[in-house]
Amino acid sequence: MNTTTDSKNLLALNKPKGYIVSRSDERGRKTVYDLLPDWVFDEGWMPIGRLDLESKWLLLFTRDGKIGNVLTKPGNCIKIYEIWVRGHVTQEHIETALKGVESPHGLLKALIVEKIGNGGAKTKLRVQIDEGKNRHIRRLFGAMKDPKFGTPLKVLSLSRISIGSLKLNIESGKWRYLSEDEESMLLKDLA
């Protein structure tokens, strides 16, 4: 594709690890715009929310500030992540994550936390949130201690697998427009 389509309001990128969500970087790191056609930058397409350097998968972009504001407003949109945590995550940790922990960024909490696997001293979780403070999930679990070793839990990998009704279905580093149906489903209940 060489140019944008005027009727399109959203595009999805499968962000790999190692890219920052920024238009440029004073330290010369790769940005998500390195994965997108030049016209995306030139036409003012902006990311909706953030994923840190080590996080991956679903990242949306829009040219419409109103859509961006609606999708990032706390309480408006469920985001689901799969994470691997170094440490033994217990039911007590899950209950703490649901109640929330205080941080310099405010109360950090999850709506739903499901344990979906483990391997050695690591635990795989599926986490739902409806807001996204800076490094929200990493800070939330980092505020808790492993009961066996007494060390802070650490999120080793974080992948955003869905935003609202939208699930990721493109290869790492690739992008595509959302279809009209996907846009409608994503925005239908938001005001």
Secondary structure, 3 states (H helix, E strand, C coil): CCCCCCCCCEEEEEECCCCECCCCCCCCCCEHHHHCCHHHHHCCCEEECCCCCCCEEEEEEECCHHHHHHHHCCCCCCEEEEEEEECCCCHHHHHHHHHCEEECCEEECCCEEEEEEEECCEEEEEEEECCCCCCHHHHHHHCCECCCCCCECEEEEEEEEEECCEECCCCCCCEEECCHHHHHHHHCCCC
